């Protein structure tokens, strides 16, 4: 296979500090290569070097050559303007920041065509071709989507628009920088499938950058593992994932598969596996859409489930339903789960009964009001000490349900009780007790931590009536509990990594000793190795403090590890609920099976 892209001894520096150390890479015509690494490993900098988009504060030396184009590092900006979008294109991680918010989607796609190729027939022909391209990436009603602005589309739809723009001129090379990290599992599967089809049909080479090994396994033929700016291992997907040679690769595989230590039950991290024997795994291609497999048990690796929180017997049965496994009826009606708790005399910590929430939405300045049912008769119980997971796609109602549980939004009808007290219909002034009972860990800690406050003040903010010594002592205890040095109290959020900031967020949530901890996509934005560390901290604290955990995520691997019971949400309803292992091993609702089928994964041998 002749090389389309050749990178030799690429070194990227910032001042006197070298960030990427002599990287070598070749991509053949039509080849799909994955570049895997944690945040800060240099993978995005490598991608930006190939695109000529490195910021002025960074310098690249070495050689980056595109077949028939010569040395890319020496190109002037006017030369790049004719190359980007025509021979090299890129799909970014966050399409909302990459798309022009003031231009209609169709105009942005047409602009790419007009700038680089030209279209016979002028602007009208370019607009028609833009609609065709949007149809090719399977946007529903592409003509209507072409008239929409980016904010009027969902995250998955915006990413499809980015893919349509990137592939509009059938480039030789497509760079994809974490294009599905922010998407839920089913939308992610659709975007990955579209990307595979698009690059295959166009004969385009692909450089796919990610920290998700399951995604790489479903998309790429070959992989490079990057750590601290150095390639530590490379080779065919099957070889690297079945017989990794470097300890770091072994650690990434274990962290990605959420492997646990047989002695401690804790998740294995990258550090733990340094020098240890390699886990055996092999890549699995993404399944095509179609019937649910006959053996759903093979859809995910057999991950040990949490043994349960102190005070809750793992053998006590499901927290909801008359039987061990509840499924929404096919007639589309809502279902109220039996509250007998299999004969237990337990007052639920959380009891939700026929909760509904309807919003009124107006599309455009002169649009008609439209009623949107975000929750439609949701009912479930969570016993004290239970670890309860909620999974579902974006827009299924998970966030609305969390807002109802925490008193941040009020339901239209139904009941939400926490610790036996009603939440629905209460004013903010009447919910002080709820703030002390329930605390939240959000997805993005940087957005939820005040950047102007030191960690000490962030964590101790609810303890305003306590003495200075009490505040310092409590913050010190919590920093110890989440595995951060006590010296961290004097630093600011921007001085920490993403995983460290999430530990700070956990400490802040626990400072007032709540009974219920709600984790809202708390690890979805973290690298796989950092994810394992944060989950270990979370598991330890939930067990030690006998917390009731409500864990909301689109990552089914994480929910399978952390939760005893899982509820699957779709279109504002719980369609299936039961013990996590039973639901994942034997999904009874088609939507649950569809979610499991969409997971990019590594299958244990």
C-alpha positions in Angstrom: 0.0 0.0 0.0 1.5 3.3 -1.1 1.6 6.1 1.5 -0.8 9.0 1.3 0.4 10.7 4.5 4.0 10.4 5.8 5.0 11.9 9.1 8.7 11.6 10.1 10.3 12.7 13.3 7.5 15.2 14.1 8.5 17.3 17.1 6.2 20.0 18.6 7.5 22.4 21.1 6.2 25.2 23.3 9.0 27.5 24.2 11.8 25.2 25.3 9.4 22.4 26.2 8.9 19.5 23.8 5.3 18.2 23.7 5.6 15.6 20.9 8.8 13.6 20.6 9.8 12.4 17.2 6.5 10.9 16.0 6.6 8.7 12.9 3.4 7.6 11.0 2.4 6.5 7.6 -1.2 6.2 6.3 -1.8 4.4 3.0 -4.5 5.2 0.4 -7.8 4.1 1.8 -6.4 3.0 5.2 -8.0 3.8 8.5 -5.6 4.4 11.4 -6.4 5.1 15.0 -4.3 7.4 17.3 -5.1 6.6 20.9 -4.0 8.6 23.9 -5.1 10.3 27.1 -5.6 14.0 27.4 -2.3 15.8 27.0 -0.6 12.9 25.2 -0.2 15.0 22.0 -2.7 13.3 19.7 -4.7 16.5 18.9 -1.5 18.5 18.4 -0.4 15.9 15.9 -3.7 16.3 14.1 -3.5 20.1 14.1 0.1 19.8 12.6 -1.2 17.8 9.7 -3.9 20.4 9.1 -1.6 23.4 9.5 -3.6 24.7 12.4 -1.1 24.8 15.2 -1.4 28.0 17.3 1.4 30.5 16.9 2.7 29.7 20.4 3.7 26.2 19.2 6.3 25.2 16.7 6.5 22.0 14.6 9.6 20.6 13.0 10.3 17.3 11.2 8.4 16.3 8.1 4.7 16.0 7.2 4.1 15.1 3.5 0.9 14.5 1.6 1.2 12.4 -1.6 1.7 14.8 -4.5 1.7 17.9 -2.3 5.2 18.0 -0.8 6.1 19.3 2.6 3.1 20.5 4.6 5.1 22.2 7.4 6.6 24.7 4.9 3.3 25.8 3.4 2.1 29.4 3.6 -1.4 30.1 4.7 -2.6 31.0 1.2 -1.4 27.6 0.0 -3.3 25.9 2.9 -6.5 27.6 2.0 -6.7 25.6 -1.2 -5.8 22.4 0.5 -8.0 22.2 3.5 -11.5 21.1 2.7 -10.4 19.8 -0.7 -7.7 17.2 -0.1 -7.7 17.2 3.7 -10.8 17.6 5.9 -11.5 17.4 9.5 -14.4 16.5 11.8 -14.0 18.2 15.2 -15.1 17.0 18.7 -17.6 19.8 19.3 -19.6 20.7 16.2 -21.4 23.6 17.9 -18.1 25.5 18.1 -17.0 24.5 14.6 -20.2 25.5 12.8 -21.1 29.2 12.2 -24.0 29.9 14.5 -25.2 32.8 12.2 -25.4 30.7 9.0 -28.0 28.2 8.0 -26.7 24.6 7.8 -27.3 24.3 4.1 -25.5 27.5 3.3 -22.4 26.2 5.3 -22.3 23.0 3.3 -22.8 24.8 0.0 -20.0 27.2 0.9 -17.5 24.3 1.1 -18.5 23.2 -2.4 -18.3 26.7 -3.9 -15.0 27.6 -2.4 -13.1 24.4 -3.4 -14.7 22.8 -6.4 -17.3 25.1 -7.8 -20.7 23.9 -8.9 -22.2 24.2 -12.4 -25.4 26.2 -12.1 -24.1 28.6 -9.4 -25.5 29.1 -5.9 -28.9 27.4 -6.6 -27.1 24.2 -7.7 -24.8 24.3 -4.7 -27.8 24.6 -2.4 -29.4 21.6 -4.1 -26.2 19.6 -3.8 -26.0 20.5 -0.1 -29.4 19.0 0.5 -28.2 15.8 -1.3 -25.1 15.7 1.0 -27.3 16.1 4.1 -29.5 13.2 2.9 -26.4 11.1 2.4 -25.5 11.5 6.1 -29.1 10.4 6.9 -30.4 13.6 8.4 -34.2 13.4 8.7 -35.9 15.8 6.3 -32.7 17.1 4.8 -34.4 20.0 3.1 -35.7 21.3 6.4 -32.4 20.7 8.1 -30.7 22.8 5.4 -32.8 25.8 6.4 -32.1 25.3 10.1 -29.4 27.0 12.2 -26.9 24.8 14.2 -28.6 25.5 17.6 -31.8 24.1 16.2 -30.3 20.6 15.6 -29.3 18.0 18.2 -25.7 17.1 18.9 -25.8 14.0 16.7 -27.4 15.9 13.9 -24.8 18.7 14.1 -22.0 16.0 13.9 -23.7 14.6 10.8 -23.6 18.1 9.3 -19.9 18.3 10.1 -19.3 15.0 8.4 -21.3 16.1 5.3 -19.1 19.3 5.1 -15.9 17.3 5.6 -16.8 14.8 2.8 -18.4 17.2 0.4 -15.3 17.3 -1.9 -14.3 13.7 -1.4 -11.0 14.5 0.3 -8.0 12.2 0.2 -7.6 12.3 4.0 -10.2 12.8 6.7 -9.0 13.7 10.2 -11.5 12.9 13.0 -10.6 14.4 16.4 -12.8 12.8 19.1 -15.9 13.1 16.9 -18.2 11.0 19.1 -17.0 11.6 22.6 -19.9 13.8 23.5 -22.6 11.6 21.9 -24.7 8.9 23.5 -24.1 5.3 22.6 -26.8 4.8 19.9 -26.1 8.2 18.2 -22.4 7.4 18.4 -23.0 4.1 16.6 -24.9 5.9 13.8 -22.2 8.5 13.3 -19.5 5.9 13.3 -21.4 3.8 10.8 -21.9 6.9 8.6 -18.2 7.7 8.8 -17.2 4.1 7.8 -19.5 4.2 4.8 -18.5 7.7 3.7 -14.7 7.0 3.7 -15.1 3.6 2.1 -17.3 4.8 -0.7 -15.0 7.8 -1.4 -11.8 5.9 -1.0 -10.7 8.4 1.7 -8.0 7.6 4.2 -8.9 8.2 7.9 -6.9 9.3 10.9 -9.2 8.7 13.9 -8.1 10.3 17.2 -9.7 9.2 20.4 -9.2 7.8 23.9 -11.9 5.2 23.4 -10.5 1.8 22.5 -13.9 0.3 21.7 -14.5 3.0 19.1 -11.1 2.4 17.5 -11.8 -1.3 17.4 -15.0 -0.7 15.4 -13.6 1.8 12.9 -9.8 1.3 12.3 -7.5 -1.2 10.7 -4.3 -0.1 12.5 -3.6 1.7 15.8 -0.9 3.8 17.4 -0.7 4.2 21.2 0.6 7.7 22.2 1.7 8.5 25.7 3.3 11.8 26.8 4.1 12.7 23.2 5.8 9.4 22.4 4.4 6.4 20.4 4.8 3.5 22.8 3.1 0.8 20.6 1.7 0.4 17.1 0.4 -2.3 14.8 -2.7 -4.0 13.5 -5.8 -3.7 15.7 -6.0 -7.5 16.3 -2.4 -7.8 17.3 -2.3 -4.7 19.6 -5.5 -5.5 21.4 -4.9 -9.3 21.7 -1.2 -9.3 22.6 -0.2 -5.8 23.8 3.5 -5.5 24.4 3.8 -2.3 26.4 2.6 -2.0 30.0 0.8 1.2 29.2 -1.3 -0.5 26.4 -2.1 -3.3 28.8 -3.3 -0.7 31.3 -5.4 1.1 28.8 -7.1 -2.1 27.7 -7.9 -3.1 31.3 -9.2 0.4 32.1 -11.3 0.4 28.9 -12.8 -3.0 29.7 -13.4 -1.9 33.4 -11.4 -5.0 34.5 -11.4 -5.5 38.3 -8.7 -6.9 40.6 -9.9 -10.3 41.8 -8.5 -9.7 45.3 -9.9 -6.2 46.0 -12.8 -5.9 43.5 -11.5 -2.5 42.5 -11.1 -1.3 39.0 -7.6 -1.8 37.5 -5.9 1.4 36.4 -3.1 2.1 34.1 -0.7 2.4 37.0 -1.8 -0.9 38.5 -0.8 -2.9 35.4 2.7 -1.6 34.9 4.8 -4.7 34.4 1.8 -7.1 34.9 0.8 -9.8 32.4 -1.4 -8.5 29.6 -5.2 -9.1 29.5 -6.3 -10.9 26.5 -8.8 -9.1 24.2 -9.5 -8.8 20.6 -11.2 -6.2 18.5 -14.8 -6.6 17.5 -16.3 -4.8 14.5 -19.3 -2.7 14.9 -22.4 -4.8 14.2 -24.7 -3.8 11.3 -28.2 -2.7 12.0 -30.5 -5.7 12.1 -32.1 -8.3 14.4 -31.0 -8.5 18.0 -28.3 -11.2 18.4 -29.5 -14.5 19.9 -27.0 -14.3 22.7 -27.2 -10.8 24.3 -24.7 -11.9 26.9 -21.9 -11.4 24.4 -22.7 -7.8 23.8 -20.5 -6.6 26.7 -17.6 -8.1 28.5 -18.5 -10.0 31.7 -17.7 -7.3 34.2 -18.1 -8.0 37.9 -21.0 -6.1 39.4 -20.7 -4.0 42.6 -21.2 -6.1 45.6 -23.6 -3.5 47.0 -23.6 -0.8 49.6 -23.4 -1.6 53.3 -26.9 -2.2 54.7 -28.4 -3.4 51.4 -28.4 -7.1 50.7 -27.4 -7.9 47.1 -29.7 -10.9 47.3 -32.7 -8.9 48.4 -34.1 -8.8 44.9 -34.9 -5.9 42.6 -35.9 -2.5 44.0 -38.9 -2.2 41.7 -41.5 -4.5 40.3 -43.5 -7.5 41.4 -41.0 -9.7 39.5 -37.3 -9.6 39.1 -37.4 -7.8 35.7 -40.0 -5.2 34.6 -40.7 -4.3 31.0 -43.0 -1.6 29.6 -46.1 -3.0 27.9 -46.1 -3.0 24.1 -49.3 -1.0 23.9 -47.3 2.1 24.9 -49.0 2.7 28.2 -47.1 3.8 31.3 -46.4 1.3 34.1 -46.4 1.7 37.8 -44.0 -0.6 39.5 -45.1 -2.6 42.5 -43.9 -1.0 45.7 -43.9 -4.2 47.8 -40.2 -4.6 47.3 -40.5 -8.4 47.1 -42.1 -8.4 50.6 -39.5 -6.2 52.3 -40.6 -3.7 54.9 -38.4 -0.9 53.6 -39.3 2.7 53.2 -37.8 3.8 49.8 -35.2 6.5 50.0 -36.6 7.7 46.6 -40.2 7.0 45.5 -41.4 8.3 42.1 -45.0 7.7 41.2 -46.5 8.5 37.7 -44.3 11.6 37.4 -45.0 13.7 34.3 -43.4 16.9 32.9 -44.7 18.7 29.9 -42.9 21.7 28.4 -44.3 24.3 26.0 -41.9 25.0 23.2 -42.1 27.6 20.4 -40.1 27.1 17.2 -39.0 30.4 15.7 -40.3 33.9 16.3 -43.8 33.2 14.8 -44.0 29.5 15.5 -47.0 27.8 17.1 -46.6 26.7 20.7 -45.9 23.0 20.9 -46.3 20.7 23.9 -43.4 18.4 24.6 -43.8 15.5 27.1 -40.4 15.1 28.7 -41.6 12.6 31.3 -44.6 10.4 30.7 -45.7 8.5 33.8 -42.4 7.5 35.3 -42.5 5.4 38.4 -39.7 3.6 40.4 -38.4 3.1 43.9 -34.8 3.2 45.3 -34.2 1.7 48.7 -31.7 3.2 51.1 -28.1 2.2 50.2 -29.2 1.1 46.7 -27.0 1.8 43.6 -29.5 2.7 41.0 -28.5 3.4 37.4 -30.5 5.2 34.7 -29.5 4.8 31.1 -30.9 6.1 27.8 -30.2 8.3 24.8 -30.0 12.1 24.8 -33.5 13.5 25.0 -35.0 10.5 26.7 -35.8 12.4 29.8 -32.9 11.6 32.1 -31.9 15.2 32.9 -35.6 16.2 33.4 -35.9 13.3 35.9 -32.8 14.4 37.8 -34.1 18.0 38.0 -37.3 16.6 39.5 -35.4 14.5 42.0 -33.3 17.4 43.1 -36.1 20.0 43.2 -34.5 22.0 40.4 -37.7 21.6 38.3 -41.2 20.8 39.3 -43.3 18.1 37.7 -46.5 18.7 35.8 -48.2 15.8 37.8 -47.4 12.8 39.9 -45.3 12.4 43.0 -41.6 12.5 43.8 -40.7 11.7 47.4 -37.2 11.7 48.9 -36.6 10.3 52.4 -40.5 10.1 52.7 -41.1 13.8 52.0 -42.8 15.2 48.9 -40.8 17.3 46.5 -43.4 18.2 43.8 -45.3 21.4 44.4 -42.9 22.7 47.0 -41.3 26.2 46.8 -37.6 26.6 47.0 -37.8 28.0 50.5 -39.5 24.7 51.5 -36.7 22.5 50.1 -33.7 23.4 52.3 -33.9 19.9 53.7 -33.6 18.4 50.2 -30.4 20.3 49.5 -29.0 18.7 52.7 -30.3 15.2 51.7 -29.4 15.1 48.0 -26.2 16.3 46.3 -25.1 16.2 42.6 -21.9 15.5 40.8 -22.1 17.1 37.3 -20.6 15.9 34.0 -18.3 18.9 33.6 -16.5 19.8 36.8 -14.9 22.9 35.2 -18.3 24.3 34.5 -19.6 23.6 38.0 -16.6 24.8 40.1 -16.2 28.5 40.7 -12.9 29.4 38.9 -12.4 32.4 41.2 -12.4 30.4 44.5 -9.7 28.2 46.0 -10.6 24.5 46.5 -10.8 25.1 50.2 -13.6 27.7 49.7 -15.4 25.6 47.0 -15.7 22.5 49.2 -16.4 24.4 52.5 -18.9 26.8 51.0 -22.0 25.1 52.6 -20.3 25.2 56.0 -20.6 28.9 56.5 -21.8 28.6 60.1 -18.9 26.3 61.1 -15.7 27.6 62.6 -12.5 28.1 60.6 -10.9 25.1 62.2 -13.9 22.9 61.5 -14.0 24.0 57.9 -10.3 23.2 57.4 -10.5 19.9 59.2 -13.5 18.8 57.1 -11.9 19.8 53.8 -8.8 18.0 54.8 -10.8 14.8 55.5 -12.5 15.0 52.2 -9.4 15.6 50.2 -7.9 12.5 51.8 -11.0 10.6 51.0 -10.9 11.4 47.3 -7.2 10.9 47.0 -5.9 14.4 46.7 -3.1 16.0 48.8 -4.3 18.5 51.4 -2.1 21.1 49.7 -4.7 21.1 46.9 -6.9 23.2 49.2 -4.9 26.3 48.4 -5.1 26.0 44.6 -7.7 26.9 41.9 -9.7 24.6 39.6 -7.7 25.5 36.5 -4.6 24.1 38.1 -5.9 20.5 38.1 -6.6 17.9 35.5 -10.1 16.9 34.5 -10.0 13.8 36.8 -8.7 15.8 39.7 -11.4 18.4 39.2 -14.0 15.7 39.3 -12.6 14.4 42.6 -13.0 18.0 43.9 -16.6 18.0 42.8 -17.2 14.7 44.6 -15.7 16.2 47.8 -17.9 19.2 47.5 -21.0 17.1 47.1 -20.1 15.1 50.3 -19.2 18.0 52.6 -22.6 18.2 54.2 -22.9 14.4 54.5 -25.9 13.8 52.2 -27.9 10.6 52.2 -28.3 10.5 48.4 -25.6 11.2 45.8 -26.7 11.8 42.2 -24.0 11.4 39.5 -25.0 13.0 36.2 -22.7 11.6 33.5 -19.9 12.1 36.1 -17.2 10.2 34.2 -18.3 10.4 30.6 -15.9 13.2 29.7 -12.8 11.5 31.3 -10.1 9.4 29.7 -10.6 5.7 30.3 -7.7 5.5 32.8 -8.8 8.5 34.7 -12.4 7.1 34.6 -11.3 4.0 36.4 -9.6 6.1 39.2 -12.7 8.3 39.7 -15.0 5.3 39.7 -12.9 3.6 42.4 -13.1 6.8 44.5 -16.8 7.0 44.0 -17.4 3.3 44.8 -15.3 3.5 48.0 -17.1 6.6 49.3 -20.6 5.3 48.5 -19.7 2.1 50.5 -18.0 3.8 53.4 -20.7 6.5 53.9 -23.7 4.2 53.1 -24.9 6.5 50.4 -27.8 5.9 48.1 -26.4 6.4 44.6 -28.4 7.4 41.5 -26.0 7.1 38.6 -27.1 8.5 35.2 -25.0 7.7 32.2 -25.1 6.7 28.5 -22.0 4.5 29.2 -23.5 1.0 29.7 -20.1 -0.4 30.8 -19.9 2.1 33.7 -23.5 1.4 34.8 -22.9 -2.3 34.7 -19.9 -2.0 37.0 -21.3 0.6 39.5 -25.0 -0.2 39.8 -27.1 -3.1 41.3 -30.3 -2.0 39.5 -30.8 -0.3 36.2 -33.7 1.5 34.6 -33.7 2.1 30.8 -35.4 5.3 29.7 -36.8 6.0 26.2 -39.0 8.9 25.1 -39.8 10.0 28.6 -40.7 6.6 30.0 -38.9 3.7 31.8 -39.2 0.8 29.3 -37.3 -1.8 31.3 -36.1 -2.0 34.9 -34.4 -4.7 37.0 -31.1 -6.1 38.3 -28.3 -4.8 36.2 -26.9 -8.2 35.3 -30.3 -9.6 34.3 -31.2 -6.6 32.1 -27.8 -6.6 30.4 -27.6 -10.4 30.0 -31.3 -10.9 28.9 -32.8 -7.6 27.6 -36.5 -8.0 27.1 -37.4 -4.7 25.5 -36.3 -4.0 21.9 -34.9 -0.6 22.9 -32.7 -2.1 25.6 -31.3 -4.7 23.1 -30.8 -1.9 20.6 -28.7 0.1 23.1 -26.6 -2.9 24.0 -26.1 -3.7 20.3 -24.8 -0.2 19.6 -21.9 -0.3 22.1 -18.5 -0.2 20.5 -16.5 -2.7 22.5 -13.7 -5.0 23.1 -14.8 -8.6 23.7 -12.9 -10.7 26.2 -11.4 -13.8 24.7 
